[in-house]
């Protein structure tokens, strides 16, 4: 196991909390997955450009989504701690050629 993968697992184990991601399908059904991810709000110093006070970042592992269609996309909704967020931006996280997770920028609603 690489250092980045091990560090990411430790981060999520320490700061993670239950998260649900869901996506509405064209037939009206909803696909969802429950997992543990590290959800944090942006600090005041980080609020530059298009970021706002209601935005957050979600760090998640690549292997937690089960049958949920990957990668997460801007049409997805994230629920955690009674809060609802819309995915704004998704960045894949790699260690060498191995996809180890995603970093999502979220907008609170």
N, C-alpha and C positions, 0 to 999 in steps of 0.2 A: 504494500500500500504506500502511495506517495505521500509526501509531507502536506501538500495542499488538500488532498482528500481526507487525510487524518485530521487536519486542523478544522476543516469544514464540518466534519462529523462531531468534533468536540464543541464547536461553536453552537451547532444546532442542539446538541444534547444539553448544553448549559442554559441557553437562552430560548430554546424552542417552546412553542405552545401549539395547541391543536388548531389546525387550519383546514378549511374545506375550499376546494376549487371546483367551480362548476361552469358548464357551458351549455347553452341552449342549442338544440339541434333543429334542423329545418322541419322535421316532422312534429315539432312541438314538445318533444321529450327533452329531458335534461340529463346530462352525463356529469357525474361528480366523483371526487376522490377526497378522502380524509387522510391527513398526514400531520406530521409535526414539522414546523418550519420556524425560522427565526424572523419575526416581524418586528421592525423598528420604525419609529418616526424619524424624519429628517430633523436635524438640529437647525436652529435659526441661521447659523453660519452656512449651512448647506443649501438654504433656500435661495437659489439663484436661477435665472432663466425662467423656464416654464414650471418649475417646482412651486407648489403652494403649501400652505400650512396643513392641509388635510392629506398630504401625500405621505407614503410610507415605502419601505423597501422590504421585500420578502426574500430571504435566502432559503433555498430548498435543495435537497439532494435529487439526483436524476432518477434514482431507483424507487421513489415513493409513490408514484402515480398509478401503479397497477395498470388497469385497462383504460385509463383516461388518455385521450389522444394527445400526443406530444408533438411538438413542444407546446407549452402554454402560449396563448395568443392574446392579443389585445381585446378580443371579444369575451374573454373569460371574466368571471366574478370570483373574488376571494372573500371568504367570511372567516372572521376570527374575533373572539371575545365580544360577540354581539355587534361587531362592526362589519360594514360591507364596503368593499373596495372594487374598483374596476381596474383591470390590468392596463397599463399605459405603454409599457416597454418591457421587453424580455431580452436578457443577455445570457447566452450559454456560458458556462464555466467549464474549462477544460484543464486537465493536467496532462500535458503532452497531447497525444491523440485521443485520450479518454475523456468522454463527456462525464463530468461528475455532478453537475447541478445546474441550476438556473438562478439568476438574480432578477427579480421582478420589481419594477417601479409601479406603485399602485396609487390610485387617486380615490380618496374617501368620498362617500356619497351620503 
